[in-house]
Amino acid sequence: MTTSWFVEDTEYPPTHATFEPLVNGERTFGALYDDILAATQSIDIVCWGFQPSMYFKRDNADSLCIGELLLQKAGEGVKVRILCWSDGLRIAA
């Protein structure tokens, strides 16, 4: 018998969640863009490299590049944090 995955006798009951693995591709980047656009509290990005000029939705003339979108969200009061391993543009320097 295995131990329960959930803490017992807690003030917050377990909630159901969904998980959809997305690996690269147009669908992945579109979903990320939509989620960032919908964020109201915080955006946390952990990545190997970050290119703020990259467009996550290329076929949409109204979409912003990721850097502009993150600046927009920060201007709305959303906390934006990026943890990046490689900074080829030396933005963090």
Residue pairs with C-beta under 8 A, 6 or more apart in sequence:
6 14
22 28
22 31
26 58
29 56
29 57
30 56
30 57
32 56
33 56
33 57
33 63
33 66
33 69
36 43
36 66
36 69
36 70
36 73
37 69
37 73
39 73
39 78
40 78
41 78
41 79
42 78
42 79
42 80
42 81
43 70
43 73
43 78
43 79
43 80
43 81
44 81
44 82
44 83
45 81
45 82
45 83
45 84
46 82
46 83
46 84
47 82
47 83
47 84
47 85
48 84
48 85
48 86
49 84
49 85
49 86
49 87
49 88
50 82
50 84
50 87
50 91
51 66
51 89
52 65
52 66
52 67
52 68
52 70
52 89
52 91
53 65
53 66
53 67
54 65
54 66
54 67
55 63
55 64
55 65
55 66
56 63
56 66
56 69
57 63
63 69
64 72
70 80
70 82
73 80
74 80
84 92
87 93
